[in-house]
Amino acid sequence: MNSDDSLLEYEEITVRLDRLDDKVEFVRAEVAQRTGRKIGRAMGILYGVLAGLFLFLIFIILSLIF
C-alpha cells in the first residue's frame, strides 16, 4: 500500500463522514423544529385561555357596574 492509496482512502472516508454529518444535522434540525412547534402550540393555547379569561373578567366587571 503506497501513499497514493492511503490518501484516496482517507479522502473517501472524509466524504463518507461529511455525508453522515449532513444526515445527522438534518435529523437534529427536524427534531428541533418539531419541538418548537409543540412549544408554540402550547404557548398559543395558554395565551388564548388567558385572553378569554381576561375578556370574561372584563365582561363580569362591566355587568356588575351597569
N, C-alpha and C positions, 0 to 999 in steps of 0.2 A: 504494500500500500504506500503510495507516494503522497507527497504533499498536495498535489492537484486533486486526488481522490478525497482526501480528508477535507479539503477546502470545499469541494462540491457537496460533500455530506453535511458539512457544517451549514452551508447556505440552505440546503434542503430542510434541515432541522429548524433553522431560523424561520423559514417561510411557513412551515407547519405550525410552529409556535405562534407566529403572528396571526394565522387564521384562527387558531384556538383562542387566542386572546380576544380577537374580534367577536367570536361567538359568546364568550363569557361576558364581555362588556355589553353585548346586545341583551342577553338574558337578564343581567343586573338592571339595565335600564327599563326593561319590561316590568320587572318586579317593582321597581321604584315607582313607575307610572301607575301600576295597579294600586299600590299602597296610597299614593297621592289621591287617586280617585275615591278610595274608601274614606280617607280622612276628609276630603272635600265634601262628600255626600253627608257624612256625619255632621260636619260644621254647618252645612246648609239646612239640615233638619233642625239643628239646635237654634240657629238664627230664626228660622221660620216659627218655631214654637215660642221663642222669646218675643218676636214681633206680634204674634197672635195674642199672647198673654198681655202684652203691653196695651194693645188696642182694646182688649176686653176690659182691662182695668180702667182705661180712659172712658169707655162706654158706661161702666158701672158708676164711676165718679160723677160723670155728667148727668146720668139719670137720677142720681141722688140729689144733685144740686137743683135740677129743674124739675 
